[in-house]
Amino acid sequence: MGHGGMACAQALRRAPVDVLVVDRHNYHTFQPLLYQVATAGLDVENITQPARHILRTQANADFRLATVTGVAPDGRALTTADGDAIPFDALVLAAGATTATFGVPGADEHAFPLKSATEALALRSHILERFEAASADPALVDAGALTVAVVGGGATGVETAGALSELFQCVLAKDFPHLDVSRARVVLVEGGPALMEAYDDDLRDYTRRALERRGVEVRLGAQAARVAPDGVALADGTWVAAHTVIWAAGVKAVPLAGALGLEQTRGGRLIVDDRLRVPGRENLYVVGDLAGATDADGRLYPQVAQVAIQQGRYVARAITRAVGRGGPPPEPFVYRDPGMMATIGRNAAILQLASGFKLRGWLAWLGWLLVHVVALVGFRNRTAVLWSWLYNYWTYDRGPRLILTARPPADDADAPEGAAPVAARTAGVAAE
Ligand SMILES: Cc1cc2nc3c(=O)[nH]c(=O)nc-3n(C[C@H](O)[C@H](O)[C@H](O)COP(=O)(O)OP(=O)(O)OC[C@H]3O[C@@H](n4cnc5c(N)ncnc54)[C@H](O)[C@@H]3O)c2cc1C
């Protein structure tokens, strides 16, 4: 259950409909903190919440664990990977996005994506396993065993690079006293002229300087041309020897979007009208990363959590009104942009509001911590994350440095085409 689907399902709490959330995972993932799981700052349980727990107090909601593969020809039922059909009166597609590697050779096979809980755990295990290997055979250090190349200088790339450098210097240097951890490297590769494209220049410069102060090597104007198990080749011919290459260079709509026979944007997002409906399909809505919704200037909305949440709530309002509760169809969807923020590391973050207000440094960092604790789902997770952060901050240490998993199959490998819909069935109207 993603941000958009969860917001929509919860906002239908009082509507005279039956809400069925269908997802291939039985939990919600708070993706903005995935990088902290991958860098041993948080446990994966702290950023995930069982879907049934989230829906437990909602009488008109239920959950179905299934991988959706498409919509039946009559447009009235979902099809699932286990051959089932799930009927609906209205469908909200909120299946999100997956990692986009833009056809770079070797990226799908050898780079580590960071888009799901299992991928974050696999990345953490791999990095720690490389340190263990180098500890057993120090010659591996020259070959890049302790080097992590991060491809993509957006929020995910920057946050991951900053957290990795602190993990190496503050924690693994103590864990591996007989290994020269000072030779561990984090190389952040960005194809554009600066990091954090969406922010103003001063915050972009601050971000680069703050990363470099933490020992991160920032390569700007450097395109990744090929990824191999032992490194990444850049378009300028240079080679970065790295046993870990993290791909944080972009997302595309999940493969489901391509199976529905609907119109899509260049990034695969499903085209919708200004009320988030698929043109010509009154009962088919799309929200979040999967939605190709545009603002008044025709620009696609950014693929961020707040857009998914606001769109989910908007569609819930539309469905509630459509079943005759609450007045005429709502006005066209308009995104209220609360601004954006990202961390770089300890006491360092940037914040830029839509109003133009900007902050950087520890005050922005404190703001980031508060916003993300509040946005987390569940009191238990909030307190656990707050405690972990306090512990990590006071002790310069981290928690779960565990090697648990091998590399999982690509997250959407088992979803030829599918979506995480909210199947709203209006009590006693259409179906019954
Ligand atoms: C590492 C990382 C950091 C991020 N940081 C931020 C941040 O700081 N701020 C911010 O605003 N945004 C951030 N984002 C983006 C934000 O997480 C997304 O914009 C948001 O999750 C989109 O919500 P959604 O509901 O569209 O999709 P998602 O939250 O991705 O949910 C999609 C759901 O659909 C399910 N699903 C997919 N396919 C199928 C199928 N075939 N069958 C059944 N179920 C399916 C998935 O299991 C998932 O539960 C980050 C994303 C990542 C990956």
The ligand as an ORCA input file, in Angstrom:
! r2SCAN-3c Opt
* xyz 0 1
  C      14.633      6.272     -2.041
  C      13.463      7.200     -2.193
  C      13.421      8.391     -1.479
  C      12.328      9.249     -1.629
  N      12.318     10.412     -0.900
  C      11.242     11.210     -0.992
  C      11.175     12.391     -0.185
  O      12.085     12.694      0.592
  N      10.057     13.180     -0.314
  C       9.020     12.851     -1.165
  O       8.025     13.570     -1.217
  N       9.060     11.737     -1.934
  C      10.147     10.930     -1.861
  N      10.196      9.809     -2.626
  C       9.123      9.579     -3.619
  C       7.897      8.999     -2.959
  O       8.243      7.912     -2.168
  C       6.909      8.607     -4.076
  O       6.605      9.757     -4.820
  C       5.630      8.027     -3.483
  O       5.922      6.853     -2.796
  C       4.628      7.757     -4.606
  O       3.475      7.207     -4.039
  P       2.581      6.207     -4.897
  O       1.400      5.892     -4.043
  O       2.366      6.753     -6.245
  O       3.481      4.895     -5.104
  P       4.205      3.977     -4.061
  O       4.295      4.601     -2.728
  O       5.439      3.540     -4.724
  O       3.224      2.725     -3.914
  C       2.946      1.879     -4.964
  C       2.356      0.603     -4.388
  O       1.901     -0.190     -5.476
  C       2.236     -1.524     -5.266
  N       2.267     -2.196     -6.561
  C       3.020     -1.852     -7.632
  N       2.769     -2.691     -8.649
  C       1.832     -3.575     -8.220
  C       1.162     -4.684     -8.816
  N       1.415     -5.066    -10.056
  N       0.268     -5.376     -8.094
  C      -0.006     -5.014     -6.825
  N       0.616     -3.988     -6.195
  C       1.505     -3.260     -6.883
  C       3.572     -1.475     -4.556
  O       3.811     -2.649     -3.819
  C       3.386     -0.245     -3.653
  O       2.882     -0.614     -2.390
  C      11.270      8.923     -2.504
  C      11.298      7.722     -3.224
  C      12.384      6.868     -3.075
  C      12.415      5.588     -3.847
*
